């Protein structure tokens, strides 16, 4: 059975494009069935439209409260009956309603080796701390910030002369490969979350 992916984005959609490309191979085991965004007129939505994938846009400002927005987002995503929800550069935190509906099947990436350097400035924090390696983490989203059970991690060296831009670009390349490989494995083999552990190939 092909796993159904809903991908949520906020920007250019490079990770989305990598998933769309991977899904062209039927052996990959997954298909992007919808792409959602919190703002309109972004390249990520254009990528989806070029791939004939349905899109939807739900700005936070469209709802009376953030909780109402979260409920509306939950309903929009649920309409596509996803097996996995991928937050691919989605710059909004999903809330209680969303996590209750999709508990254990929402994944996100972070440009650091969790639990190190959570938040929005992972590459900068890694440089400031002086670590010799950093990387990227794919995790199942929980109610914390970058605290969910870890699906996969990839290591990226910190090179002499790196600045935030060069390091972050190298992390993003490794992150993209990790995301595509991991989502494919989760789709083909199944997965479940047990405490802090994500077990791939153990859906039952």
C-alpha positions in Angstrom: 0.0 0.0 0.0 1.3 3.5 -0.9 1.5 5.8 2.1 -0.3 9.1 1.8 1.8 12.2 2.6 0.5 15.7 3.4 3.4 18.2 3.3 3.1 21.6 5.1 5.4 24.4 3.9 6.1 28.1 4.4 8.7 28.9 1.8 10.6 27.7 -1.3 9.8 24.0 -0.8 13.2 22.4 -1.5 12.5 19.5 0.8 9.0 19.2 -0.7 10.6 19.0 -4.2 12.9 16.3 -3.0 9.9 14.3 -1.8 8.0 14.9 -5.0 10.9 13.7 -7.0 11.3 10.6 -4.9 7.6 9.8 -5.2 8.0 9.6 -9.0 9.4 6.1 -8.4 6.6 3.7 -7.5 9.0 1.7 -5.4 9.5 4.6 -3.0 6.2 3.6 -1.3 4.7 7.1 -0.8 2.8 9.7 -2.6 2.3 13.4 -1.8 -1.5 13.8 -1.8 -1.6 17.5 -0.8 0.6 20.4 0.1 -0.6 23.1 2.6 0.9 26.4 3.5 0.4 29.2 6.0 0.9 31.9 3.3 0.2 32.3 -0.4 2.4 33.1 -3.4 5.4 31.0 -2.4 7.5 28.8 -4.6 6.7 25.7 -2.6 3.0 26.0 -3.7 4.1 26.5 -7.3 6.2 23.3 -7.1 3.1 21.4 -5.9 1.0 22.9 -8.7 3.5 22.0 -11.3 3.4 18.4 -10.0 -0.4 18.4 -10.1 -0.7 18.0 -6.4 -3.6 19.7 -4.6 -2.8 22.7 -2.5 -4.4 24.7 0.3 -3.5 27.9 2.1 -4.5 28.8 5.6 -2.9 32.0 7.1 -3.0 32.3 10.8 -4.8 35.7 10.3 -7.7 33.9 8.7 -8.9 32.6 12.0 -10.2 34.5 15.1 -7.6 32.8 17.4 -4.6 30.6 17.1 -6.6 27.7 18.5 -9.2 28.2 15.8 -6.5 28.2 13.2 -5.2 25.0 14.5 -8.6 23.3 14.4 -9.1 24.6 10.8 -5.7 23.3 9.8 -6.4 19.9 11.4 -9.6 19.6 9.4 -8.0 20.6 6.1 -5.2 18.1 6.5 -7.5 15.4 7.8 -9.6 15.7 4.6 -6.7 14.1 2.7 -6.4 11.1 5.1 -2.6 11.2 5.5 -0.5 8.4 6.8 2.3 10.8 7.5 2.3 14.6 7.8 5.6 16.2 6.9 6.4 19.7 8.2 8.9 20.7 5.5 10.0 24.2 6.5 6.6 25.0 8.0 7.2 28.0 10.2 4.3 27.7 12.5 3.9 25.5 15.6 1.0 23.1 15.3 -1.2 23.0 18.4 -3.2 20.7 20.6 -6.0 19.9 18.1 -3.6 19.0 15.4 -1.3 16.8 17.6 -4.3 15.1 19.1 -5.6 14.2 15.6 -2.3 13.2 14.1 -0.4 11.9 17.2 2.7 9.9 16.3 2.6 10.6 12.5 3.7 14.2 12.3 7.4 14.6 11.5 9.7 17.6 11.3 13.4 18.3 10.7 15.8 20.4 12.8 19.2 21.7 11.6 21.1 20.3 14.6 21.7 17.0 16.4 18.9 17.0 18.9 18.7 17.5 21.8 21.5 20.0 21.2 20.7 23.5 19.9 16.9 23.5 19.8 15.0 26.5 18.4 15.4 28.7 15.4 19.1 29.3 15.4 20.7 25.8 15.4 23.5 26.4 13.0 24.5 29.7 14.6 24.4 28.2 18.1 26.6 25.3 16.9 29.2 27.7 15.5 29.1 29.9 18.7 29.6 26.8 20.9 32.5 25.6 18.8 31.4 22.1 18.1 33.3 20.1 15.5 30.3 18.3 14.2 26.6 19.2 14.0 23.9 17.9 11.7 20.2 17.4 11.2 17.5 15.5 13.0 14.2 14.1 11.8 11.8 13.7 14.7 8.2 12.9 15.5 6.5 16.1 16.6 5.3 16.4 20.2 4.2 19.3 22.3 7.7 20.6 23.0 10.1 22.5 20.7 12.3 20.1 18.8 11.9 17.6 21.6 10.0 14.7 19.9 11.2 11.1 19.5 14.1 10.9 17.0 13.5 9.1 13.7 16.9 9.7 12.2 20.0 11.9 12.4 22.8 12.8 10.0 26.2 14.2 11.0 27.7 17.3 9.2 31.2 18.5 10.0 31.9 22.1 11.0 34.7 23.3 8.7 37.3 25.9 9.3 36.1 29.2 8.1 32.4 28.3 8.2 29.9 31.0 8.7 26.2 30.5 9.5 25.3 30.5 5.8 27.8 27.9 4.6 27.2 25.6 7.5 23.4 25.8 7.2 23.6 25.1 3.4 25.7 22.0 4.1 23.2 20.9 6.8 20.2 21.4 4.5 21.7 19.2 1.8 22.3 16.4 4.3 18.9 17.0 5.9 17.2 16.6 2.5 18.8 13.2 1.9 17.9 12.0 5.4 14.3 13.2 5.0 13.7 11.4 1.7 15.4 8.2 2.8 13.6 8.1 6.2 10.1 8.9 4.8 10.6 6.2 2.2 11.5 3.6 4.9 8.6 4.7 7.1 6.2 4.4 4.2 7.4 1.0 3.0 8.0 -0.7 6.3 5.6 1.0 8.7 6.6 2.6 12.0 5.4 3.1 15.5 6.5 5.3 18.5 7.3 3.7 21.8 8.3 6.2 24.4 11.4 8.0 23.1 11.9 5.4 20.3 10.7 5.4 16.8 10.6 1.8 15.5 10.6 1.5 11.7 9.4 -1.8 10.3 7.3 -2.3 13.5 3.9 -0.9 12.6 1.9 -3.7 14.2 
